[in-house]
Amino acid sequence: MEKEGETLQAWKERLGQELDRVVAFWMEHSHDQEHGGFFTCLGRNGKVYDDLKYVWLQGRQVWMYCRLYRKFERFRRPELLDSAKAGGEFLLRYARVAPPGKKCAFVLTRDGRPVKVQRTIFSECFYIMAMDELWRVTGEARYKSEAVEMMDQIVHWVRKDPSGLGRPWLSGAPASESMAVPMMLLNLVEQLGEADKEMASKYAELDDWCAQRILQHVQRDGQAVLENVSEDGKELPGCLGRHQNAGHALEAGWFLLRHATRKGDPELRAHIIDKFLLLPFRSGWDPDHGGLLYFQDVDGLCPTQLEWAMKLWWPHSEAMIAFLMGYSDSGDPALLHLFYQVAEYTFRQFRDPEHGEWFGYLNRDGSVALTIKGGPFKGEWETGWGLGSSGNLVDPGPPNSPSRLSPQAASTCRGA
């Protein structure tokens, strides 16, 4: 027990030091002092190689700065909050573009002109998270109003009428459901309901609906988690139906663990650990080179995605959080050792000791495929969030006591 406590303490310190380095990288290189918001297309040394602004990454960085400011004493610095507010105001001015005042852009020019709108809900999801966190750190009700208004719009699109997304119905398209949609909504329920009984009550039914929709992605008599299923929870034919994404399954797993905690359901927690933590890890871990494969085919066929065998940073961040949270819920030391396994690979392969931050994209053998530190899909979010959440989960305890995980961890781990 004493040795385990020392190991946990070492990881807590290592995670904290790396979080400091990551935040420093983004604070130094990403802030647009002229127009507000953040540059996210950053090269290895932080140089901006494209000044386009991706709305979901803008929202993620606002959320991250606010969350760090709220939850970590050492980040309670005026410059961090000022940068979050500047990013939030940029979003308020420019993000909502089409239809007027409803749909968020996917990407904007540096000065806020719309470039592209996606027919998904994800820019809107991170807009909500940014606004809700800004309300929590500033107390300004306009931010909360923005978050709730957009949340209700997303729920309308998902559960009643998707036409506002601009996605026309095509006769040959299968009626499918991606796990990403109920997963993100479940996370938003947690975000908006934190220490807010009124919001928690408002979205209580949605909380249960999202969990049920995610759980139906467990297929093949409980032997696989599939990324896409039919609207009535059945396996789909073809590549779409066989598609697996271990990172998403692990992420959904720790979102579901928080749901099970809210429900006070230990049997559900055990089911989630088995199906959404252990099962995708066993199928997704590369036995030859280590790390989590990005995509897989449940029947062992070759996936059609060119990047299927790459190793991306974000599934490893999700795995670290998931295994620590699973250990916190179950006390099973096997989950703690899976955290060690993932964390050791992640720090060895993704970390850049020379310039700071993490590489995001590796080849299957662990060599760096792209040296960029940020781009259209990679910002500060998963690196900082994975480090901050994992570090806060670890509580080695006093000397000579059994190691444990912090009881405050579930209130700190948020995001997607």
N, C-alpha and C positions, 0 to 999 in steps of 0.2 A: 504494500500500500504506500509506504513512504517513497519508494522508487517511482511508482506511478504518479504520485503527487509532484515529484521533482520533474518528471517528464511533462506533465500538464503545465507546470509553472514555466518551463522553458518555452513551450509552445505559446503560452499566453504572452510572454515577453516578445517572442519573435513575431507573432501576429501584430502586436501593437506597434512595434518598430516599423514593420512593413507598411502598416496603415499610414503612419506618419509620413513615410517616404512617398506613398502614392498621392496623398492629399497635397503634399508640397509640390509634386510634379504638376498637378492640374491647376493649382493656384498660381504657379509661376507662368505656365504656358497657355492656358486656355481662356483667360478672361479677355473679353472684348471691351476695352475701356471706352471706345467711341460709340458703339451702337447698343451695348448691353448684350447679355447672353454669353454664350461660350463657343469657342472654336473646339471642335472635337476631332477634326482631321489633323492629327499630330504625328510627325515622324518620330523616329527612335529617340532623338535628342529633344523632342518637344517642338520642333519647328512646324509652323502651320503650312500644310501643303495644299489646302483647299479651304476657302472661307464659307462654304455652304453650312447652314445650321439645320440639323436634323431635330425635329420637334420632340420626338420621344427622348432623345439624348439630352436636350435642354431640360425637359421635365425631370429626368433622372438626376441630373447634376444639382438642380435646385433641391430636390428631395434629399439627396445625400448630404449636402451642406447643412440643411435644416436639421436632419436627423442627427448628424454628428454634433451640431450645436446644442441640441436638446439633451442628448444622451451621454456625452462625454465631456467632463469638466475641462479637459485640456483643449478642446475645440471650441470653447465658449469665448470666441474672439470676435470683435466687431467686424473685422474685415471679411470673415467667413459669412456672417449674417448679411452684411451689405452686398456681397456678391450674390447670395441667394436671392435677395430682394430685387436686385438688378435683373437677374435671370427671370424671375417671376414676372416682373413688369414687362420685359420683352415678350414673354408668352402672352400676357394679357393684351398687349397691343396688336400682336401679329398672328398668333397661332390659329385662331378660329376664322376660317376663310370660306368654307363652302359646305352645304348651303349657308347663306349669310348668318354668321354667328353660331353655327352648330358644329360642322365638321372641322377638325383640325387638319392643317397641312401636315405632310410627312417631312418636307424639306422647304426651307426658306433661304433667300439670299442673305448675305451678311446684314443688310439693312432691313430685313423683314418682309420682302416681297415673296409671295408664294411661288414655288417652283413645281411642286408635285403633291398630289393628294392620293393616299392609298385607300383602297376599299376595305379597310380593316378598322378595328377599334383601338389599336395599340397606342397611337399618338395621343388619343383621348384619355386612355388609362393613365399614362404618365403625366399628362396635364392635371388630372385629378389628384394624383399623389403629390405633385408639386404644390398645388393650391392648398391642399389640406395641411401639409407640413408648414407652409408659410403662415396659415392661420394659427397653428399651434405655437409657433415661436413669436409671432407678432401680436396676436390677439385681434387682428383686423378681420372683421366679419365678412368683408367683401371677398376675401379669399375662400372662406368656407362656403359662401353662396355659390361661387364659381364651381367649386368641387362638387357640391350636391346637385347643381343644375346639370352639369356634364354627366354625372353618374346616372341620373334619371334618364338622360338621353340615351346613354349606352344600353341601359336595361331595356328601354323601348326598342332599340335596334335589335338586340339579341333575342328578346322574348316575344315581341309583338310584330314589328314591321321593319325588316332590314332594308327597305327600299332607299332610305336616306343615306345608306352607305354607297349608293351608286353601283351596286352589283346586280346586273340584270339576271333574271332566271333564264337558264339555257336548258333545253330539253334533254341533252345528253349528260348533263352534270349530275353526279350522284348526290343525293341528299345526305351530306356527311357532317360530322361535327369534329372539329379539332379540339384536342385537350387544352390547347392554349387559351381558348375563350372562357370556359368556366373556371379555369385555373386563375386567370387574371381577375375575373370578377370576384372570386373567393378572396383573393389578396386585397382587393379594394374594400370588400366588406370588413376585413380585419383593420385596414387603415382607417376607414371612416368611423368605425365603432370603437376605436381605442379610447378608453376612459370617457366614453360618451354614450350613456344609456339610451338617449333618444335615438341616436343614429343606429346603435346596435339593434334596438327594437324595430326600427323602420326596415332594416335589411335582414331581419332574422329569417324570414321565409326564403329569401334569396340565398342566404348562407347555406341552408339545407339543400336547396335546389342545386347549387354549384357543386357541393360535395357529392351528391348523388350522381350528377353528370360525369364527374371525374372518375368516380369509382366504377362506372360502367365501362371504362377503358381497360379494365382487367378482363382479359379474354383467354381463350384456349384452356378452359377449365382451371383458371387461376394460374396459368403457367407463363403468361406474357402480358405486358402492358403495351397496348397499341396506341399510336398517336392519333389515329382517326378511326371513328366508328360511325355507323349509321345513326340517324336521329333517334331511333328506338333502341340504340345500344347493341347493335349486332355487328359482327365483323363484316367488312367490306371486301369485295373481290379486288384482285390486281395489286399493283405496287402500292397504291394509296392505302389499302387495307393492311398490307404486311409491314408498313413503315413503323420503325421504332426509333425513339429519341431518348436515350438514357438520361441525358441532362434534364429534359423536361419532366420525365417521370420522377426523378429525384427531387426536383423543385416542387412539383405537385405534392410529393410525399411530405415535405415539411410544411407546406401550406395546410395539408389535410391534418397533420399532427396538431397544428394550432386549432383547427376546427374541432378535433376530437377533445382537446383540452377544454374548449368553450362548452362542449356538450357534456363533459364529465363522463366519457365513454371509454373505459380501459380496453374493452374488446375491440373497438374500432381502432384504437391506437396500435394494438398488436397486429391487426390485419394490415394496417398501413405500413408498418415497419417491414412486414414480410413481403408485401406485394409492391410497394413503391420505393423501398430502400434496397432491400437485399436482392430482390428479383432483377431489377434493371442493372444493378451493379454487377451481378454475376454474369449477365448476358453482355454487358457493355464494356467490361474491362478487357483491355487488349492483353492476352496472355504472353505475347511475344515481346512487346515493347513497353508495356505499361501504359497507363492513361486510359481515358474513356474514349472509345470510338464515337464519332459524331452521330452517324446514322447507321442503322442496321435493318436487315430484312428478317422477319421472324422465322422464315423458312430457310434461312441461310443462303438465299440467292444473292447475287450481286446487286446492291442498291444502285439506282439510276443516278443519284446525286453525285457529282464529281468530287465533292468534298467529304464523302461519307467516311473515309478512313483518316481524316485529319483529327487532330486533337485541339480543341478550342478551350480557351480559358474559362468560359462561364460555366460549363457543366461541372468543372472541378470545384469552382466556388460553391455551386449548389450542393455538391456532394459533401463538402466539408461541413456546411451548415446542417445538412440533413442527418449525417451520422452523429454529430454532437447532440443535436436535438433528440434523435432517437435514443441515444445513450441516456440523456437526461430523463426521458420518459420511462425507459425500461430498466436501466442499470446493467444492461448486457455489455460486458467488457468487449465482446466481439465487435460491437459497433464502434467503440472507442478505437480499437485497433484498425478498423477500416478508415476512420478519420486519419490516423497516423499514416496509413498507406497512401491515401489520396494527397494529404498535405505534403508529404515528403516528395512525391512525384511533382506536385504543382510548384513547390518552391525551387526544386532543382531545374525544371524545364522552362517554366514561364517567366520567372523572375529575371529582370535585367539589372545586374549589380553595378553596371557602369553608368547608365543614364537614369535609372529609376523606372518605376511602373513595371508592367508586365507586357510581354509579347502576348498577342491574342491568338495567333494561328500557327500551329506546328504541323509538320508532316507526320506521318504515322510513326516514324522512327524517333520522333522527338526533336528533330532539327527544326530550326526556325524557318517557316515558310514566308512570312511577312514581317518586316521589321517595324512596321507602324505601331504606334501605341494607341491610336484612336482612328476612327473612320465612320462610315455611315451606320455601323452597327455596334461599334465598341466605343464606349466612353469610360467615365470614371466608375460607373455603377457597379458592375459585378466584382471588380477587383476590390474597390473600397468597401462595398457592402459585404462581400464574402469575408474579408479580413476583419472588419468591425464586428459583424455578427458572430463569427467564430470566436474572436478574441473575447467578446463579452460573455459568450456561453461558458468559457473555461473558468472555473474557480477551483484552484488546486486545494484550497482549504489550509488551515494552519498546520504547522509541522506535526508529523506523527498522527494526523487524522486521516480518515478515508477520503480519497479524492472524490470530488463531486462536480456537478455543473450548477452554475449560478441559477437560483430561482427567479432572478430578474431577466433571464435570457429571453424568454418568450416575448417580453414587452419590448425588447430591443431589436429582435430579428424581424424585419419587415422587408417587403419588396418583392421584385420579380425580375 
